[in-house]
């Protein structure tokens, strides 16, 4: 799928940072879900994001608008301020759990894929938890998105279920085909129960 050019003026290969680079000016600022926790920077961010790339590839967490693995959004200089930021959770768990917080900032406040992408991300990270050193990866959508409250409620419920059962429900939100279907339904005002 061909990506859409950006008004930022960078296109082609120079529009993306390398996977081994940490370029803060091309990343979102850590938002409120990461406040008070140890935000990953430099090599720590790069290492977890490289794991994310593999996990998202295996679980097909793709941004269908741009036609690439969602992890690549962090490297897309045409969309600075969009993507994932991570922080190691501190001060909330007495059971010695290793917890990572991941906050997704979409490219626009009305991104129709935000629910699909964050739910797919949660399922990918926690469904393949043996790939990283965390007991749980908590995911939230940045509050700049107009539906962040309802999407974050869904993410919190999914997290509670995962902590209770130790299993990730692979719902319909994950994958390229369902992401495209969800984006189309949301943009056309149709839901899964629509007659057509």
Order of alpha helices (4+ residues) and beta strands (2+ residues): beta-alpha-beta-beta-beta-beta-alpha-beta-alpha-alpha
